[in-house]
Each structure stands twice: as structure tokens, then as C-alpha cells.
Amino acid sequence: MVVKDGTDNGDAARPGEPSRRRLLKSGLALAGAGAALVAGCSRGVGQTSSAEHSGIHQRQPVFGAHQSGVTTPTQAAAIVAAFDVVGADRGRLARLLQVLTRRIAFLMEGGPVPERDPRLPPLDSGVLGPDVFPDNLTVTVGVGASLFDDRFGLEAVKPRQLIEMPASPNDALDATWCDGDIVLQICSNTAETNLHALRDLIKHGAGLMNLRWSMDGFLPPHTVQKLGKDSVINLMGFKDGTANPDASDAALMDRLVWVQPDQGEPDWAIGGSYQVVRLIRNFVEFWDRTPLREQERIFGRHRATGAPLGRSHEHDPVDFSNDPDGRITPLDSHIRLANPRTPGSRQILRRGFNYSRGMTRAGQLDQGLLFVCFQNDLDDGFIAIQRRLDGEPLEEYIKPFGGGFYFVLPGVPGPVHYLGQSLIEAA
């Protein structure tokens, strides 16, 4: 199967290079529409007034040992959507993975939308206009523990640490917002591009998968433009991800994120990664009435600079050995529990987004964190960190209600392969 042809059932054309006029027209229309979006998410990373240098031309690689969207520099907008696979036939599952691979390749590379008999439904939603531009899009595909039940005969090749996400003491998990056979992490420079991609994948996956839950996320544009130099700010007003490992360090990512041959995982899983998604509501009205000094002691950082308590700059080194009693940084602060800087404590690669869903029936703002992280060892990574965080003071202001544990499939080696092919063949 050739995935670069952008087709499904033979009714879509190959992605080609769109004309400069159409790209410019689409880019200007997108910029106008995006001005109305929450937090300015539709503004491209590094976008300029020149269409030649606009974010709509940015592309991420489709093929390789790993999927894009994990160590890729974080884009401004995201959708995380979970699906249940229809049926109980491994051949249908393989067909779904092939369809997803084909469509993802087209969407990430871009190209003109083919015309069709107007008496039939159009091949594209038209959200991006007559030409699909890549816009720095990544669609990262993961699988949940439920995919390895008795429906598809995959039980013997399940990743050894993959389980359904258990509830922590402070969680109020809602089953309608949890788990799923397949998860798609869709990220790009603009919310419109993500919505277009989600609708395209739902359309072409019709009859093969059903949407289970979906959450939109965004990052503040003024901090996204400085990614790599500064950390983004969450909806509690604090910088988030300061201690994240360097995603551009390939050796470090092999050690922390990508599954390696010596880890005892199934051979097909080498090059993949464990993904954790947590939907966490923030009680922002309550938080906004909390004294600043208390907020800073809860996080363990100064709000204005992101610096550790007692320091001046965000990336100043943290050494808790000089503060054994927690007089500077409280022993139960978030920074100290999440990463105690002790031998054996393990880092995870965070890739989170803010979310806002209007208001609740009680008249409160429904805002929070779409938390996403990656690691090659789930037990020593997120699970160990979450156990340390159980009971932290921050829990008074947050309530996790959904998400799941997933395994990000290894990358697609080339255009004659498809996502999850090694999994299907291993079974």
C-alpha cells in the first residue's frame, strides 16, 4: 500500500504542491478567521506577514523510526481524541490503521483537494479552502489497553506496562472521558487545521471507528513564539514544563522516551512510547482568591519569573539538599514532589496544553490542563511521579476527570508501510 497518494478507496487525488496564489489566499483567510479564537491559537508559530514565511508552509516528517508529535517542538493548538474500533476482526483493524496512515500522510504533506461530482458528498470539509496546507500538523497515533482484549487476538503482544488508567485519590474519573482503543493527538499552528484534520479522519474512518471523547487545547501565543527559550504559562498563571528534558537531544530521548530493545517489550513496540493523557480541571475562581505567597509555596516557584523559590531566574539550578527541612521550598510543594532531584527519580517528557470549555451548570468557569506526557517506562515515569503527588496541597485546586494510558505506535518506515503494521504482523 502506498500511503503518499492521499487516497481512500481510490477517490482522492495525490497531494501536490498548491499554487502560491491559493496558499496566500488561504493563509489570509485563516489569519482573519483565527483572530476570534480563544488565546489566539490560530496564529502560527513564527508567522510573518509574508506567505512564503508563514507557518502554513511548515511540515513535519511523515516517515521515520518514530512518529512526529512527541519530540516535535510543541505547536500552538491541539486536539486529543479517543476512538473505539468497530467490530472484532483483525483485518478491519489493519484496514483502519492503513486508512489513518494514508490520510495522515496527506494532511501532513498538504495538497490540492480533488474535485468530485457535485451530486456526491465532497471529498473534503472545505474548512481550509481548495488547498490543504500542512501548517506544521502532526497526528500521533496511540493505542489503549482495551485494544488488546480478545477481539483482535493481540493479547500476547500487548506492551507489558500498558493498563487502563487507574484513579488516583483526588480523581473524579468519568468513564465517558476515559480510555479508548485508539487515541489521536492532533497538533498544528492553528485550531482550524486541527479541526479539519479531525473531521477528515472521522470521515474516512467511518464504519471502522467511533469517537469516544475529544478535548481541544491551546497555548498562549506570546509564549509559544519563545518555545525553547521560555516555558509556557498555564491557566493558574505559573510557568509549566520548566524542568522538561531537552527533546532535541536524541540520546536523551532514547534513554527517557523511546522504547529500546533491552527493555523487555515486544519487538514490534521498539521505537514507540508510553503516553499519558490527563484531563484536569482547575478551580480557577478559588485559585484567583488565594494569596500569591501561598500560590508560590504550593508550586515551589515564583510566579512572575518561574524561578525556584529563593532564586532569581527560571532555569536556575535546583538543589534541595541545601534545604532539607523545606524552609525555602516546602517539602510538599509541587516542584519538590514531582521531581525531587534524587538518585533514581526519573524525568518524563511533558507536552501539555490549556483548555477552556466555557462554564459549568453551576456557573463556574470550566478551564484546566490537557496534560500529556511521554516515557519509555510507565511505572518509573508518570506512575511513580503521581504517587509522590498524591495528597499535595495543589489537589485542593484541581480535579482530574478523564484521560488514559496509551502506547504510541512506532513510526512508519516508508510509503509502502502503515502505522501499526509491525503490531498486526506480530499477532
SEKOL-812275 format. One record per residue (C-alpha): residue in one letter; y, z, x negated. Coordinates in nm, 2 decimals, decimal comma. Layout:
BEGIN
residuo A north Y up Z east X
...
END
This chain:
BEGIN
residuo M north 0,00 up 0,00 east 0,00
residuo V north 0,34 up -0,09 east -0,13
residuo V north 0,60 up 0,17 east -0,04
residuo K north 0,91 up -0,01 east -0,16
residuo D north 0,91 up -0,26 east 0,12
residuo G north 1,08 up -0,02 east 0,36
residuo T north 0,84 up -0,13 east 0,64
residuo D north 0,63 up 0,05 east 0,90
residuo N north 0,38 up -0,16 east 1,09
residuo G north 0,54 up -0,46 east 0,93
residuo D north 0,85 up -0,45 east 1,14
residuo A north 1,12 up -0,35 east 0,89
residuo A north 1,27 up -0,55 east 0,61
residuo R north 1,27 up -0,48 east 0,24
residuo P north 1,56 up -0,26 east 0,11
residuo G north 1,81 up -0,48 east -0,06
residuo E north 2,14 up -0,43 east -0,22
residuo P north 2,40 up -0,40 east 0,06
residuo S north 2,72 up -0,60 east 0,03
residuo R north 3,02 up -0,43 east -0,13
residuo R north 3,23 up -0,50 east 0,19
residuo R north 2,97 up -0,34 east 0,41
residuo L north 2,93 up -0,04 east 0,18
residuo L north 3,31 up 0,01 east 0,17
residuo K north 3,34 up -0,02 east 0,55
residuo S north 3,05 up 0,22 east 0,60
residuo G north 3,19 up 0,47 east 0,34
residuo L north 3,54 up 0,47 east 0,50
residuo A north 3,39 up 0,52 east 0,85
residuo L north 3,17 up 0,80 east 0,71
residuo A north 3,47 up 0,97 east 0,55
residuo G north 3,66 up 0,96 east 0,87
residuo A north 3,38 up 1,10 east 1,08
residuo G north 3,29 up 1,36 east 0,83
residuo A north 3,63 up 1,53 east 0,84
residuo A north 3,53 up 1,70 east 1,16
residuo L north 3,21 up 1,86 east 1,02
residuo V north 3,16 up 2,23 east 0,95
residuo A north 3,27 up 2,32 east 0,60
residuo G north 3,35 up 1,96 east 0,51
residuo C north 2,98 up 1,89 east 0,44
residuo S north 3,03 up 1,52 east 0,49
residuo R north 3,24 up 1,50 east 0,17
residuo G north 3,03 up 1,35 east -0,11
residuo V north 2,98 up 1,53 east -0,44
residuo G north 3,23 up 1,40 east -0,68
residuo Q north 3,35 up 1,15 east -0,42
residuo T north 3,67 up 0,95 east -0,51
residuo S north 3,89 up 0,70 east -0,33
residuo S north 3,71 up 0,41 east -0,49
residuo A north 3,40 up 0,30 east -0,31
residuo E north 3,25 up 0,19 east -0,64
residuo H north 3,25 up 0,56 east -0,75
residuo S north 3,18 up 0,71 east -0,41
residuo G north 2,88 up 0,94 east -0,35
residuo I north 2,73 up 0,69 east -0,11
residuo H north 2,61 up 0,49 east -0,42
residuo Q north 2,43 up 0,79 east -0,57
residuo R north 2,05 up 0,75 east -0,59
residuo Q north 1,77 up 0,99 east -0,69
residuo P north 1,43 up 0,86 east -0,82
residuo V north 1,16 up 0,79 east -0,56
residuo F north 0,87 up 0,78 east -0,81
residuo G north 0,76 up 1,02 east -1,08
residuo A north 0,54 up 1,32 east -1,16
residuo H north 0,75 up 1,54 east -0,93
residuo Q north 0,93 up 1,49 east -0,61
residuo S north 1,31 up 1,48 east -0,61
residuo G north 1,49 up 1,76 east -0,43
residuo V north 1,35 up 2,05 east -0,63
residuo T north 1,53 up 2,04 east -0,97
residuo T north 1,78 up 1,78 east -0,84
residuo P north 2,14 up 1,92 east -0,85
residuo T north 2,20 up 2,07 east -0,51
residuo Q north 2,37 up 1,84 east -0,26
residuo A north 2,63 up 1,95 east -0,01
residuo A north 2,43 up 1,92 east 0,31
residuo A north 2,07 up 1,98 east 0,41
residuo I north 1,82 up 1,98 east 0,69
residuo V north 1,49 up 2,17 east 0,67
residuo A north 1,25 up 2,05 east 0,94
residuo A north 0,89 up 2,16 east 1,00
residuo F north 0,63 up 1,95 east 1,19
residuo D north 0,28 up 1,98 east 1,33
residuo V north 0,04 up 1,70 east 1,27
residuo V north -0,10 up 1,53 east 1,58
residuo G north -0,48 up 1,51 east 1,61
residuo A north -0,76 up 1,62 east 1,39
residuo D north -0,86 up 1,32 east 1,19
residuo R north -0,81 up 1,29 east 0,81
residuo G north -0,74 up 0,92 east 0,84
residuo R north -0,45 up 0,99 east 1,07
residuo L north -0,31 up 1,24 east 0,83
residuo A north -0,34 up 0,99 east 0,55
residuo R north -0,16 up 0,74 east 0,77
residuo L north 0,12 up 0,98 east 0,84
residuo L north 0,17 up 1,05 east 0,46
residuo Q north 0,18 up 0,68 east 0,40
residuo V north 0,44 up 0,62 east 0,67
residuo L north 0,65 up 0,91 east 0,54
residuo T north 0,63 up 0,77 east 0,18
residuo R north 0,74 up 0,43 east 0,29
residuo R north 1,03 up 0,54 east 0,50
residuo I north 1,15 up 0,80 east 0,24
residuo A north 1,14 up 0,53 east -0,03
residuo F north 1,36 up 0,30 east 0,19
residuo L north 1,60 up 0,58 east 0,29
residuo M north 1,65 up 0,70 east -0,07
residuo E north 1,69 up 0,35 east -0,21
residuo G north 1,90 up 0,21 east 0,07
residuo G north 1,93 up -0,14 east 0,20
residuo P north 2,04 up -0,36 east 0,50
residuo V north 1,89 up -0,28 east 0,84
residuo P north 1,70 up -0,58 east 0,97
residuo E north 1,79 up -0,74 east 1,30
residuo R north 1,54 up -0,74 east 1,58
residuo D north 1,50 up -0,90 east 1,93
residuo P north 1,76 up -0,71 east 2,13
residuo R north 1,51 up -0,67 east 2,41
residuo L north 1,33 up -0,43 east 2,19
residuo P north 1,45 up -0,09 east 2,06
residuo P north 1,65 up -0,13 east 1,74
residuo L north 1,48 up -0,05 east 1,42
residuo D north 1,75 up 0,20 east 1,31
residuo S north 1,96 up 0,45 east 1,49
residuo G north 2,28 up 0,28 east 1,36
residuo V north 2,43 up 0,62 east 1,25
residuo L north 2,52 up 0,48 east 0,91
residuo G north 2,61 up 0,13 east 1,03
residuo P north 2,44 up -0,20 east 0,94
residuo D north 2,35 up -0,09 east 0,59
residuo V north 2,17 up 0,22 east 0,49
residuo F north 2,33 up 0,37 east 0,17
residuo P north 2,14 up 0,62 east -0,04
residuo D north 2,42 up 0,88 east -0,05
residuo N north 2,22 up 1,10 east -0,31
residuo L north 1,95 up 1,15 east -0,05
residuo T north 1,63 up 1,34 east -0,13
residuo V north 1,35 up 1,40 east 0,11
residuo T north 1,10 up 1,66 east -0,03
residuo V north 0,76 up 1,69 east 0,15
residuo G north 0,56 up 2,01 east 0,15
residuo V north 0,25 up 2,12 east 0,34
residuo G north 0,18 up 2,46 east 0,51
residuo A north -0,13 up 2,67 east 0,51
residuo S north -0,21 up 2,55 east 0,86
residuo L north -0,28 up 2,20 east 0,73
residuo F north -0,59 up 2,35 east 0,55
residuo D north -0,77 up 2,47 east 0,86
residuo D north -1,08 up 2,30 east 0,99
residuo R north -0,90 up 1,99 east 1,14
residuo F north -0,89 up 1,77 east 0,83
residuo G north -1,16 up 1,91 east 0,61
residuo L north -0,91 up 2,03 east 0,35
residuo E north -1,02 up 2,39 east 0,33
residuo A north -1,19 up 2,36 east -0,01
residuo V north -0,88 up 2,21 east -0,18
residuo K north -0,62 up 2,45 east -0,05
residuo P north -0,37 up 2,58 east -0,31
residuo R north -0,51 up 2,92 east -0,40
residuo Q north -0,19 up 3,12 east -0,31
residuo L north -0,08 up 2,93 east 0,00
residuo I north -0,08 up 3,16 east 0,30
residuo E north 0,12 up 3,18 east 0,62
residuo M north 0,44 up 3,38 east 0,55
residuo P north 0,38 up 3,75 east 0,64
residuo A north 0,65 up 3,96 east 0,80
residuo S north 0,84 up 4,20 east 0,57
residuo P north 0,95 up 4,54 east 0,72
residuo N north 1,30 up 4,41 east 0,81
residuo D north 1,19 up 4,08 east 0,95
residuo A north 1,20 up 3,98 east 1,32
residuo L north 1,00 up 3,66 east 1,29
residuo D north 1,00 up 3,43 east 1,59
residuo A north 0,69 up 3,21 east 1,59
residuo T north 0,89 up 2,92 east 1,73
residuo W north 1,09 up 2,92 east 1,40
residuo C north 0,80 up 2,97 east 1,16
residuo D north 0,53 up 2,78 east 0,96
residuo G north 0,43 up 2,42 east 1,04
residuo D north 0,17 up 2,17 east 0,89
residuo I north 0,44 up 1,97 east 0,71
residuo V north 0,79 up 2,06 east 0,60
residuo L north 1,07 up 1,81 east 0,51
residuo Q north 1,36 up 1,93 east 0,30
residuo I north 1,63 up 1,66 east 0,36
residuo C north 1,94 up 1,68 east 0,13
residuo S north 2,23 up 1,45 east 0,06
residuo N north 2,60 up 1,44 east 0,01
residuo T north 2,67 up 1,42 east 0,39
residuo A north 2,54 up 1,56 east 0,71
residuo E north 2,53 up 1,21 east 0,87
residuo T north 2,29 up 1,08 east 0,61
residuo N north 2,06 up 1,38 east 0,67
residuo L north 2,07 up 1,33 east 1,05
residuo H north 2,00 up 0,96 east 1,00
residuo A north 1,70 up 1,03 east 0,78
residuo L north 1,56 up 1,29 east 1,01
residuo R north 1,58 up 1,06 east 1,31
residuo D north 1,42 up 0,77 east 1,11
residuo L north 1,13 up 0,98 east 1,01
residuo I north 1,07 up 1,12 east 1,36
residuo K north 1,09 up 0,77 east 1,50
residuo H north 0,84 up 0,62 east 1,25
residuo G north 0,62 up 0,93 east 1,27
residuo A north 0,59 up 0,92 east 1,65
residuo G north 0,24 up 0,99 east 1,76
residuo L north 0,15 up 1,13 east 1,42
residuo M north 0,36 up 1,44 east 1,40
residuo N north 0,57 up 1,66 east 1,64
residuo L north 0,88 up 1,85 east 1,54
residuo R north 0,82 up 2,23 east 1,53
residuo W north 1,16 up 2,36 east 1,42
residuo S north 1,47 up 2,24 east 1,23
residuo M north 1,77 up 2,40 east 1,07
residuo D north 2,09 up 2,24 east 0,93
residuo G north 2,25 up 2,38 east 0,62
residuo F north 2,57 up 2,33 east 0,42
residuo L north 2,75 up 2,44 east 0,10
residuo P north 3,13 up 2,49 east 0,06
residuo P north 3,26 up 2,16 east -0,08
residuo H north 3,50 up 2,32 east -0,33
residuo T north 3,21 up 2,50 east -0,50
residuo V north 2,96 up 2,21 east -0,47
residuo Q north 3,20 up 2,00 east -0,67
residuo K north 3,17 up 2,25 east -0,95
residuo L north 2,79 up 2,29 east -0,94
residuo G north 2,66 up 2,37 east -1,29
residuo K north 2,99 up 2,54 east -1,38
residuo D north 3,02 up 2,78 east -1,09
residuo S north 2,80 up 2,93 east -0,82
residuo V north 2,83 up 2,86 east -0,45
residuo I north 2,97 up 3,12 east -0,22
residuo N north 2,76 up 3,25 east 0,07
residuo L north 2,89 up 3,34 east 0,42
residuo M north 2,91 up 3,71 east 0,31
residuo G north 3,18 up 3,60 east 0,06
residuo F north 2,97 up 3,65 east -0,26
residuo K north 2,86 up 3,40 east -0,52
residuo D north 2,50 up 3,31 east -0,48
residuo G north 2,25 up 3,20 east -0,74
residuo T north 2,43 up 3,31 east -1,05
residuo A north 2,11 up 3,40 east -1,23
residuo N north 1,93 up 3,09 east -1,13
residuo P north 1,73 up 2,93 east -1,42
residuo D north 1,86 up 2,61 east -1,57
residuo A north 1,70 up 2,33 east -1,36
residuo S north 1,78 up 2,07 east -1,62
residuo D north 1,56 up 2,24 east -1,88
residuo A north 1,23 up 2,06 east -1,83
residuo A north 1,03 up 2,31 east -2,04
residuo L north 1,16 up 2,60 east -1,84
residuo M north 1,08 up 2,42 east -1,51
residuo D north 0,73 up 2,36 east -1,63
residuo R north 0,70 up 2,73 east -1,70
residuo L north 0,85 up 2,86 east -1,38
residuo V north 0,84 up 2,59 east -1,11
residuo W north 0,58 up 2,31 east -1,16
residuo V north 0,21 up 2,39 east -1,13
residuo Q north 0,03 up 2,35 east -1,46
residuo P north -0,33 up 2,26 east -1,54
residuo D north -0,42 up 2,61 east -1,67
residuo Q north -0,32 up 2,79 east -1,35
residuo G north -0,65 up 2,76 east -1,17
residuo E north -0,50 up 2,55 east -0,89
residuo P north -0,69 up 2,24 east -0,75
residuo D north -0,64 up 1,94 east -0,98
residuo W north -0,45 up 1,75 east -0,71
residuo A north -0,19 up 2,02 east -0,70
residuo I north -0,08 up 1,98 east -1,06
residuo G north 0,29 up 1,88 east -1,06
residuo G north 0,36 up 2,04 east -0,72
residuo S north 0,53 up 2,37 east -0,65
residuo Y north 0,52 up 2,66 east -0,40
residuo Q north 0,82 up 2,65 east -0,17
residuo V north 0,96 up 2,95 east 0,03
residuo V north 1,19 up 2,89 east 0,33
residuo R north 1,36 up 3,19 east 0,49
residuo L north 1,60 up 3,17 east 0,79
residuo I north 1,82 up 3,48 east 0,75
residuo R north 2,09 up 3,57 east 1,00
residuo N north 2,39 up 3,75 east 0,86
residuo F north 2,56 up 4,00 east 1,08
residuo V north 2,90 up 3,88 east 0,97
residuo E north 3,12 up 4,08 east 1,21
residuo F north 2,96 up 4,40 east 1,09
residuo W north 2,99 up 4,29 east 0,73
residuo D north 3,36 up 4,20 east 0,76
residuo R north 3,43 up 4,56 east 0,87
residuo T north 3,26 up 4,70 east 0,56
residuo P north 3,49 up 4,83 east 0,28
residuo L north 3,50 up 4,60 east -0,02
residuo R north 3,38 up 4,86 east -0,27
residuo E north 3,07 up 4,92 east -0,06
residuo Q north 3,00 up 4,55 east -0,03
residuo E north 3,02 up 4,52 east -0,41
residuo R north 2,78 up 4,81 east -0,46
residuo I north 2,53 up 4,66 east -0,22
residuo F north 2,53 up 4,33 east -0,41
residuo G north 2,59 up 4,47 east -0,76
residuo R north 2,87 up 4,22 east -0,83
residuo H north 3,25 up 4,19 east -0,79
residuo R north 3,32 up 3,97 east -0,50
residuo A north 3,62 up 3,78 east -0,65
residuo T north 3,46 up 3,68 east -0,98
residuo G north 3,09 up 3,72 east -0,92
residuo A north 3,08 up 3,93 east -1,24
residuo P north 2,83 up 4,21 east -1,26
residuo L north 2,98 up 4,55 east -1,18
residuo G north 3,18 up 4,67 east -1,48
residuo R north 3,21 up 4,32 east -1,63
residuo S north 3,48 up 4,05 east -1,61
residuo H north 3,31 up 3,72 east -1,57
residuo E north 3,03 up 3,58 east -1,35
residuo H north 2,79 up 3,49 east -1,63
residuo D north 2,85 up 3,79 east -1,85
residuo P north 2,51 up 3,92 east -1,96
residuo V north 2,34 up 4,20 east -1,75
residuo D north 2,18 up 4,49 east -1,93
residuo F north 2,06 up 4,76 east -1,70
residuo S north 1,91 up 4,96 east -1,99
residuo N north 2,26 up 5,08 east -2,06
residuo D north 2,29 up 5,21 east -1,71
residuo P north 1,95 up 5,39 east -1,64
residuo D north 2,09 up 5,62 east -1,37
residuo G north 2,27 up 5,34 east -1,18
residuo R north 2,62 up 5,48 east -1,23
residuo I north 2,77 up 5,14 east -1,27
residuo T north 2,52 up 4,92 east -1,08
residuo P north 2,34 up 5,12 east -0,81
residuo L north 1,96 up 5,13 east -0,86
residuo D north 1,91 up 4,99 east -0,51
residuo S north 2,17 up 4,71 east -0,54
residuo H north 2,05 up 4,35 east -0,46
residuo I north 2,11 up 4,22 east -0,81
residuo R north 1,91 up 4,50 east -0,97
residuo L north 1,61 up 4,48 east -0,73
residuo A north 1,59 up 4,10 east -0,72
residuo N north 1,60 up 4,06 east -1,10
residuo P north 1,55 up 4,39 east -1,29
residuo R north 1,56 up 4,22 east -1,63
residuo T north 1,24 up 4,40 east -1,73
residuo P north 0,93 up 4,26 east -1,91
residuo G north 0,72 up 4,08 east -1,65
residuo S north 0,99 up 4,02 east -1,39
residuo R north 0,98 up 3,65 east -1,31
residuo Q north 1,26 up 3,41 east -1,21
residuo I north 1,24 up 3,17 east -0,92
residuo L north 1,45 up 2,85 east -0,87
residuo R north 1,68 up 2,91 east -0,57
residuo R north 1,82 up 2,62 east -0,36
residuo G north 1,97 up 2,78 east -0,06
residuo F north 2,23 up 2,67 east 0,20
residuo N north 2,45 up 2,84 east 0,45
residuo Y north 2,40 up 2,77 east 0,82
residuo S north 2,61 up 2,82 east 1,14
residuo R north 2,48 up 2,77 east 1,49
residuo G north 2,78 up 2,87 east 1,70
residuo M north 2,73 up 3,20 east 1,88
residuo T north 2,46 up 3,41 east 2,04
residuo R north 2,42 up 3,51 east 2,40
residuo A north 2,57 up 3,84 east 2,31
residuo G north 2,89 up 3,68 east 2,19
residuo Q north 2,83 up 3,72 east 1,82
residuo L north 2,85 up 3,46 east 1,55
residuo D north 2,52 up 3,31 east 1,46
residuo Q north 2,56 up 3,24 east 1,09
residuo G north 2,34 up 3,30 east 0,79
residuo L north 2,14 up 3,18 east 0,50
residuo L north 1,89 up 2,89 east 0,49
residuo F north 1,71 up 3,04 east 0,18
residuo V north 1,49 up 2,80 east -0,02
residuo C north 1,32 up 2,87 east -0,35
residuo F north 1,05 up 2,72 east -0,57
residuo Q north 0,80 up 2,86 east -0,81
residuo N north 0,45 up 2,78 east -0,96
residuo D north 0,33 up 3,13 east -0,89
residuo L north 0,40 up 3,26 east -0,54
residuo D north 0,25 up 3,61 east -0,59
residuo D north 0,45 up 3,68 east -0,91
residuo G north 0,76 up 3,49 east -0,78
residuo F north 0,90 up 3,54 east -0,43
residuo I north 0,64 up 3,78 east -0,30
residuo A north 0,70 up 4,02 east -0,59
residuo I north 1,07 up 4,00 east -0,55
residuo Q north 1,06 up 4,05 east -0,18
residuo R north 0,85 up 4,37 east -0,22
residuo R north 1,12 up 4,51 east -0,45
residuo L north 1,39 up 4,42 east -0,20
residuo D north 1,22 up 4,59 east 0,10
residuo G north 1,44 up 4,87 east 0,21
residuo E north 1,75 up 4,76 east 0,02
residuo P north 2,09 up 4,85 east 0,17
residuo L north 2,17 up 4,48 east 0,23
residuo E north 1,90 up 4,49 east 0,51
residuo E north 2,15 up 4,66 east 0,74
residuo Y north 2,35 up 4,34 east 0,75
residuo I north 2,08 up 4,07 east 0,76
residuo K north 1,78 up 3,98 east 0,98
residuo P north 1,52 up 3,72 east 0,87
residuo F north 1,38 up 3,54 east 1,17
residuo G north 1,19 up 3,23 east 1,06
residuo G north 1,07 up 3,00 east 0,78
residuo G north 0,74 up 2,98 east 0,60
residuo F north 0,55 up 2,93 east 0,28
residuo Y north 0,47 up 2,57 east 0,18
residuo F north 0,33 up 2,37 east -0,11
residuo V north 0,55 up 2,08 east -0,23
residuo L north 0,32 up 1,78 east -0,30
residuo P north 0,32 up 1,63 east -0,65
residuo G north 0,53 up 1,32 east -0,69
residuo V north 0,44 up 0,96 east -0,62
residuo P north 0,34 up 0,78 east -0,95
residuo G north 0,44 up 0,44 east -0,83
residuo P north 0,49 up 0,19 east -0,55
residuo V north 0,12 up 0,15 east -0,48
residuo H north 0,07 up 0,52 east -0,42
residuo Y north 0,17 up 0,76 east -0,15
residuo L north 0,26 up 1,13 east -0,11
residuo G north -0,04 up 1,35 east -0,09
residuo Q north -0,28 up 1,07 east -0,19
residuo S north -0,45 up 1,30 east -0,45
residuo L north -0,50 up 1,57 east -0,18
residuo I north -0,66 up 1,32 east 0,06
residuo E north -0,88 up 1,18 east -0,21
residuo A north -0,98 up 1,53 east -0,34
residuo A north -1,12 up 1,61 east 0,01
END
